[in-house]
């Protein structure tokens, strides 16, 4: 593991440490909403490791850190520290970014299956399904927000329907950006943004058994 990778792993564990401390501190202070969101965020931060074990793949350190950061920024800072109320742009920024991330995840899964010759899809169809995956993930998150508000009295949906639709729109825009970049990569074997090719290259470096793009 390189020095940069060790630093990124360290950042991820620092974030988890902050969440664990906050969960304990809020529990002692009987601030149950903050304690609950901190525990949820801490549990969700281990999602990349769970995916790696169940799907038998190795995610790039950078990608794991991005997921941990989004969990921290959404559940802990957004809900626990009221960043949604303090910063009007926080909600839209996170949903746009999560759309980009989930769009890339959907693309990566289908692209890997295609490299393994488990399916054959034209670039447009592959990207369409990647977009649908990201939009489905965004919809499930909105259902989660509604459930938390209805069951525990949270205010994750803020203005209700308007907030839900705005989240889906900006999340869809982020996903469209990701799969659009993926489409250009498929048809040209070169993406206009270096981060896309970098993340794909990092994935195949971490999973040498997967066929690299030809």
Secondary structure as GFF3:
##gff-version 3
##sequence-region A 1 214
A	DSSP	alpha_helix	3	28	.	.	.	ID=ss1
A	DSSP	alpha_helix	32	44	.	.	.	ID=ss2
A	DSSP	alpha_helix	47	55	.	.	.	ID=ss3
A	DSSP	alpha_helix	61	71	.	.	.	ID=ss4
A	DSSP	pi_helix	72	80	.	.	.	ID=ss5
A	DSSP	alpha_helix	83	86	.	.	.	ID=ss6
A	DSSP	alpha_helix	90	115	.	.	.	ID=ss7
A	DSSP	alpha_helix	123	152	.	.	.	ID=ss8
A	DSSP	alpha_helix	161	188	.	.	.	ID=ss9
A	DSSP	alpha_helix	194	206	.	.	.	ID=ss10
###
